[in-house]
Amino acid sequence: MDEIDQTIVNLLRTDGRTSYAELARRVGLTAPSVQDRVTKLEKSGIITGYTALIDAEAIGLGITALIGIIPDNAADHHDICERLRAIPQIESCYFLAGVECYQLKVRVPKMGDLERLIHRVGAIPGVAQTRTTITLSTKWEDRPQPVPFELAD
């Protein structure tokens, strides 16, 4: 990945709907050249997809919470991850160092939905304990970080 690819990736991370013509103008290439570069970035797995960012509250998902999972000693981590993946209210799942092995970011419409979700997660075989933190507000999230310069070499 060279400096032009890095710039293209950074521009697309900020706005995935940027046209090839606009990307070309910003990096000093032709639109077909930029399209070829984007295709190569997709095929190499650097660009893995495109998505729309949604205001969760505007679509009825007004409660965001973080659920930490402490597994028991006999936990099958692969099985836990697969069962968590099957729960649509879980937006993100992070494997952590520390007492809590997993941190989940979840969104639900109401408190009762969160309570049911916590019980569902807690009932997964291998989950010994959960700890939940309810967010009061989201100041920002999903802020794209620029691709580090050293990766451009």
SERO-4910 file (N, C-alpha, C, O; in steps of 0.05 Angstrom, whole numbers):
BEGIN
 pado doro    nc1    nc2    nc3   cac1   cac2   cac3    cc1    cc2    cc3    oc1    oc2    oc3
  Met    A     17    -23      0      0      0      0     18     25      0     34     29     18
  Asp    A     15     41    -20     31     65    -22     16     89    -10     -7     86      0
  Glu    A     28    113    -13     16    137     -1    -11    144    -14    -29    154     -1
  Ile    A    -14    138    -40    -39    144    -54    -61    125    -43    -83    134    -38
  Asp    A    -54    100    -40    -74     81    -29    -82     89     -1   -105     88      7
  Gln    A    -62     98     14    -67    107     42    -87    130     41   -106    130     57
  Thr    A    -83    149     24   -101    172     22   -129    163     13   -149    173     24
  Ile    A   -131    145     -6   -157    135    -15   -171    121      8   -195    126     13
  Val    A   -157    104     23   -169     91     46   -179    111     67   -201    108     77
  Asn    A   -163    131     73   -171    151     93   -196    166     83   -214    172     99
  Leu    A   -197    173     57   -220    187     46   -245    170     48   -267    180     55
  Leu    A   -242    144     41   -265    126     42   -275    120     70   -298    116     75
  Arg    A   -256    120     89   -264    116    117   -280    140    127   -297    136    145
  Thr    A   -275    163    117   -290    187    125   -317    188    111   -337    195    123
  Asp    A   -318    180     85   -342    180     69   -341    158     49   -329    162     27
  Gly    A   -353    135     54   -352    112     36   -367    116     10   -365    100     -8
  Arg    A   -382    138      8   -397    144    -16   -382    163    -35   -393    172    -55
  Thr    A   -358    170    -28   -342    188    -45   -339    175    -73   -331    152    -75
  Ser    A   -345    190    -94   -343    179   -121   -314    175   -129   -296    187   -118
  Tyr    A   -311    158   -149   -284    154   -160   -273    180   -172   -249    186   -169
  Ala    A   -291    196   -184   -282    222   -195   -271    240   -173   -251    253   -177
  Glu    A   -286    241   -150   -277    258   -128   -251    247   -116   -233    263   -110
  Leu    A   -249    221   -112   -224    209   -102   -201    216   -121   -180    223   -112
  Ala    A   -206    213   -147   -185    218   -167   -176    247   -165   -152    253   -166
  Arg    A   -195    266   -162   -188    294   -160   -171    299   -135   -152    315   -136
  Arg    A   -177    285   -113   -163    289    -88   -135    277    -88   -118    287    -73
  Val    A   -131    256   -103   -104    242   -103    -88    248   -129    -65    239   -131
  Gly    A   -100    262   -148    -86    269   -172    -83    247   -192    -63    246   -207
  Leu    A   -103    229   -194   -103    208   -214   -128    209   -230   -146    226   -225
  Thr    A   -131    191   -249   -156    189   -264   -176    172   -249   -168    155   -232
  Ala    A   -201    175   -254   -222    158   -241   -218    129   -246   -220    113   -227
  Pro    A   -211    120   -271   -206     91   -275   -183     81   -259   -183     58   -249
  Ser    A   -162     97   -256   -139     89   -240   -147     85   -211   -138     66   -197
  Val    A   -163    104   -201   -172    102   -173   -190     77   -170   -188     63   -150
  Gln    A   -207     72   -189   -225     49   -188   -208     23   -186   -215      5   -171
  Asp    A   -187     22   -202   -169     -2   -202   -157     -5   -174   -155    -27   -164
  Arg    A   -148     17   -163   -135     16   -136   -155      7   -115   -148     -9    -98
  Val    A   -180     18   -116   -200     10    -97   -206    -19    -99   -209    -33    -79
  Thr    A   -208    -29   -124   -214    -58   -128   -191    -74   -116   -197    -95   -104
  Lys    A   -166    -66   -120   -144    -81   -109   -144    -80    -78   -138   -100    -65
  Leu    A   -152    -57    -67   -154    -55    -38   -176    -73    -27   -174    -85     -5
  Glu    A   -198    -76    -42   -220    -94    -34   -211   -123    -36   -215   -139    -18
  Lys    A   -198   -130    -58   -189   -158    -62   -168   -167    -42   -166   -190    -35
  Ser    A   -151   -148    -34   -130   -154    -15   -141   -156     14   -126   -164     32
  Gly    A   -166   -148     18   -177   -149     45   -173   -124     62   -181   -124     85
  Ile    A   -160   -104     51   -157    -79     66   -184    -65     69   -191    -56     90
  Ile    A   -199    -63     47   -226    -53     48   -244    -77     49   -244    -93     31
  Thr    A   -259    -80     71   -275   -104     75   -304   -100     70   -320   -119     70
  Gly    A   -313    -75     66   -341    -70     61   -348    -40     64   -331    -24     71
  Tyr    A   -373    -34     59   -383     -7     61   -409     -8     76   -424    -28     74
  Thr    A   -415     12     92   -439     12    108   -449     40    112   -434     60    109
  Ala    A   -474     42    120   -486     68    127   -485     71    157   -491     51    172
  Leu    A   -479     94    167   -479     99    196   -507    110    203   -518    128    189
  Ile    A   -519     98    223   -547    104    230   -549    116    258   -533    108    275
  Asp    A   -567    134    262   -573    144    288   -590    124    302   -614    121    296
  Ala    A   -579    108    321   -593     86    334   -618     95    348   -639     82    347
  Glu    A   -617    118    361   -640    128    375   -663    134    356   -687    130    362
  Ala    A   -656    145    333   -677    152    313   -692    127    302   -714    130    292
  Ile    A   -680    104    304   -693     79    295   -704     62    318   -710     39    314
  Gly    A   -705     75    341   -717     61    364   -699     45    382   -708     30    399
  Leu    A   -673     48    378   -653     34    395   -641     54    414   -617     61    412
  Gly    A   -656     63    433   -648     85    451   -630     78    474   -620     95    487
  Ile    A   -626     52    479   -610     44    501   -585     30    490   -587     10    476
  Thr    A   -562     40    498   -536     28    491   -524     19    517   -524     34    537
  Ala    A   -513     -5    518   -500    -15    542   -475    -31    534   -472    -40    511
  Leu    A   -457    -33    553   -433    -50    550   -436    -73    570   -440    -68    594
  Ile    A   -433    -97    560   -435   -120    577   -408   -134    577   -398   -143    557
  Gly    A   -396   -136    601   -371   -151    604   -378   -180    612   -396   -185    628
  Ile    A   -363   -199    601   -368   -227    607   -343   -239    620   -321   -236    611
  Ile    A   -348   -252    643   -328   -267    657   -334   -296    653   -355   -306    663
  Pro    A   -317   -311    639   -323   -339    633   -315   -357    657   -299   -348    674
  Asp    A   -326   -381    658   -317   -400    678   -291   -413    667   -284   -410    644
  Asn    A   -279   -429    684   -253   -441    677   -255   -462    655   -236   -467    641
  Ala    A   -279   -474    651   -282   -494    630   -295   -483    605   -304   -498    588
  Ala    A   -295   -457    602   -309   -444    580   -297   -452    553   -273   -454    550
  Asp    A   -315   -457    534   -307   -462    506   -310   -435    492   -333   -427    484
  His    A   -288   -421    489   -289   -393    478   -301   -392    450   -315   -373    442
  His    A   -295   -412    434   -306   -413    406   -336   -414    407   -350   -400    393
  Asp    A   -346   -432    425   -375   -435    427   -388   -409    438   -409   -401    428
  Ile    A   -376   -397    458   -386   -372    468   -388   -351    446   -409   -338    443
  Cys    A   -367   -348    430   -367   -328    409   -389   -334    388   -402   -316    379
  Glu    A   -392   -359    381   -413   -366    361   -441   -360    372   -458   -351    357
  Arg    A   -445   -366    397   -472   -360    409   -476   -330    411   -499   -321    407
  Leu    A   -456   -315    417   -458   -286    419   -464   -274    391   -480   -256    388
  Arg    A   -450   -285    371   -454   -276    343   -483   -279    334   -492   -264    317
  Ala    A   -497   -299    345   -524   -304    337   -545   -285    350   -568   -286    343
  Ile    A   -536   -268    367   -554   -249    381   -552   -222    366   -532   -208    368
  Pro    A   -573   -214    352   -572   -190    335   -569   -164    350   -560   -144    339
  Gln    A   -576   -163    376   -574   -138    391   -544   -131    398   -539   -109    406
  Ile    A   -526   -150    394   -498   -146    400   -485   -134    375   -483   -147    354
  Glu    A   -476   -109    377   -464    -95    355   -434   -102    352   -424   -105    330
  Ser    A   -421   -104    375   -392   -109    375   -385   -128    398   -398   -129    418
  Cys    A   -364   -144    393   -354   -162    413   -324   -161    413   -311   -166    392
  Tyr    A   -312   -154    435   -283   -151    438   -272   -172    457   -284   -176    478
  Phe    A   -250   -185    450   -236   -204    468   -216   -187    483   -200   -172    471
  Leu    A   -216   -189    510   -200   -172    526   -179   -187    543   -181   -211    547
  Ala    A   -159   -173    551   -140   -183    572   -152   -173    598   -161   -151    601
  Gly    A   -152   -191    618   -162   -183    644   -183   -203    654   -187   -224    642
  Val    A   -197   -195    675   -218   -213    686   -241   -217    667   -249   -240    663
  Glu    A   -250   -196    655   -272   -198    635   -259   -205    609   -242   -190    598
  Cys    A   -266   -228    598   -254   -237    573   -267   -224    548   -254   -221    527
  Tyr    A   -292   -216    551   -306   -205    528   -320   -179    537   -330   -177    560
  Gln    A   -321   -160    519   -337   -135    523   -356   -133    499   -347   -133    476
  Leu    A   -381   -131    505   -402   -129    484   -413   -101    484   -418    -89    505
  Lys    A   -418    -91    460   -433    -66    457   -460    -74    446   -462    -86    425
  Val    A   -481    -67    461   -508    -75    453   -526    -51    451   -522    -31    464
  Arg    A   -547    -54    434   -568    -33    432   -595    -46    432   -600    -66    419
  Val    A   -613    -35    448   -640    -45    451   -659    -22    454   -651      1    460
  Pro    A   -685    -27    448   -705     -5    451   -711      3    479   -713     27    485
  Lys    A   -714    -17    498   -724    -10    525   -708    -26    546   -694    -45    540
  Met    A   -711    -17    571   -696    -29    593   -704    -59    596   -687    -76    601
  Gly    A   -729    -65    592   -738    -93    594   -723   -111    573   -717   -134    579
  Asp    A   -718    -99    550   -703   -114    529   -674   -118    538   -663   -140    532
  Leu    A   -663    -99    551   -636   -102    561   -635   -123    582   -616   -140    583
  Glu    A   -654   -123    600   -655   -143    621   -656   -172    609   -642   -189    618
  Arg    A   -674   -175    589   -676   -202    576   -650   -209    562   -642   -232    563
  Leu    A   -637   -190    550   -612   -195    536   -590   -203    556   -575   -222    550
  Ile    A   -589   -190    578   -569   -197    599   -573   -225    608   -554   -241    611
  His    A   -598   -233    613   -604   -260    621   -597   -280    599   -586   -302    605
  Arg    A   -602   -273    574   -595   -291    552   -565   -295    550   -556   -318    546
  Val    A   -550   -274    553   -521   -276    552   -511   -292    575   -493   -309    572
  Gly    A   -522   -287    599   -513   -301    623   -520   -331    622   -507   -346    637
  Ala    A   -539   -339    606   -547   -367    604   -529   -383    584   -533   -407    582
  Ile    A   -512   -369    570   -494   -384    551   -475   -401    567   -462   -392    586
  Pro    A   -473   -427    560   -454   -445    574   -426   -433    573   -416   -425    552
  Gly    A   -413   -433    596   -386   -422    599   -385   -394    609   -364   -384    617
  Val    A   -408   -380    610   -409   -353    621   -414   -355    651   -436   -364    659
  Ala    A   -395   -347    667   -398   -348    696   -412   -323    707   -427   -325    726
  Gln    A   -406   -300    695   -416   -275    706   -416   -254    684   -400   -254    665
  Thr    A   -435   -235    686   -435   -212    668   -435   -187    685   -444   -187    708
  Arg    A   -424   -165    674   -425   -139    686   -434   -119    665   -423   -118    644
  Thr    A   -455   -104    672   -467    -86    652   -464    -57    660   -468    -50    683
  Thr    A   -456    -41    641   -455    -12    644   -474      0    623   -472     -6    599
  Ile    A   -492     17    632   -511     30    614   -500     58    607   -493     73    625
  Thr    A   -499     64    581   -489     90    573   -512    111    577   -535    105    572
  Leu    A   -504    135    585   -523    157    588   -526    172    561   -548    180    554
  Ser    A   -504    174    547   -505    187    520   -480    179    505   -460    170    517
  Thr    A   -481    182    479   -458    176    462   -447    202    452   -461    217    437
  Lys    A   -423    209    459   -411    234    450   -400    231    422   -403    249    406
  Trp    A   -388    208    415   -381    201    388   -374    171    388   -368    159    409
  Glu    A   -375    159    364   -366    132    361   -359    127    332   -366    143    314
  Asp    A   -346    105    326   -339     98    299   -323    119    285   -325    123    260
  Arg    A   -307    134    300   -290    155    287   -267    141    273   -251    127    285
  Pro    A   -265    145    247   -243    132    232   -216    144    240   -212    168    241
  Gln    A   -197    126    244   -169    134    249   -154    134    223   -159    116    206
  Pro    A   -137    153    218   -122    153    193   -103    128    193    -93    119    213
  Val    A    -99    118    169    -80     96    165    -53    106    173    -44    126    163
  Pro    A    -39     92    191    -12    101    199      7    102    175      6     85    158
  Phe    A     23    122    175     42    127    153     60    103    148     67     97    125
  Glu    A     69     90    170     88     68    166     76     44    151     90     28    140
  Leu    A     48     42    150     36     21    135     36     27    105     31      9     89
  Ala    A     41     52     98     40     60     70     64     50     54     64     51     30
  Asp    A     85     41     68    109     32     54    106      6     40    125     -3     27
***
